[in-house]
Amino acid sequence: MLVMRAYELMVIIDGDAEDGVAETFRDRITEAVTTAGGEVKSTDMWGRRRYAYEINHKWEGIYFVMELLGAGGNSLDEMERSLRLADEVVRHKLMRLPDDEAARRGLVDTSA
């Protein structure tokens, strides 16, 4: 039986990027996750936010957060690699959620 793990992904897109770039990345991530056998549970588009400190001589970026289910192991490696290589992505962070937090958020079924 395949155990699905819950993850949270935050992505910051360059503030100088054209409108719609964040949505394009959201769609690309969704496609990569589903191709790897996972599922996107939610997406929260935060929009433009000021950085806490200057990054690459800029003060603003476009933020979004996604909750994902992945098969664990290396299932999301290709998606993460594409984010590392993308010029428009300033920062990204993929974190595996602890099982109790994933259950609290309703991402995984704890009845089994």
C-alpha positions, 0 to 999 in steps of 0.5 A, spaced: 500 500 500 502 506 498 503 511 503 501 518 501 505 524 505 502 531 506 507 537 504 506 544 504 510 548 499 511 556 499 513 559 492 516 566 491 516 569 484 520 575 482 516 581 483 518 584 476 515 578 473 509 579 469 502 578 471 499 571 470 506 568 472 504 565 479 498 562 476 503 559 470 507 556 476 501 554 480 499 550 474 506 547 472 506 545 479 500 541 479 501 538 473 508 535 476 505 533 482 499 529 479 504 526 474 508 523 480 502 520 483 500 526 488 495 530 489 494 538 490 489 539 496 489 547 496 492 553 493 493 560 497 495 565 492 497 571 497 499 576 492 504 581 492 508 582 499 514 586 501 520 582 503 523 582 510 529 584 507 532 585 500 533 579 495 537 580 489 536 588 489 528 587 490 524 588 495 517 585 493 515 578 490 509 574 489 507 569 494 503 562 494 502 556 498 500 549 496 498 543 500 500 537 497 500 529 498 505 526 495 508 518 495 514 520 499 521 518 498 523 522 491 516 523 488 517 530 488 524 531 486 523 533 479 518 538 481 523 541 486 528 541 481 524 545 476 523 550 481 530 551 483 532 552 475 526 557 474 529 564 473 522 567 476 522 563 482 526 567 488 525 562 493 521 556 495 520 551 501 517 544 501 516 541 508 513 535 509 508 536 515 508 532 521 502 526 521 498 529 526 498 536 523 496 533 516 490 530 520 489 536 523 488 540 517 484 534 514 489 532 508 490 525 510 485 520 513 487 517 520 482 512 520 486 506 518 
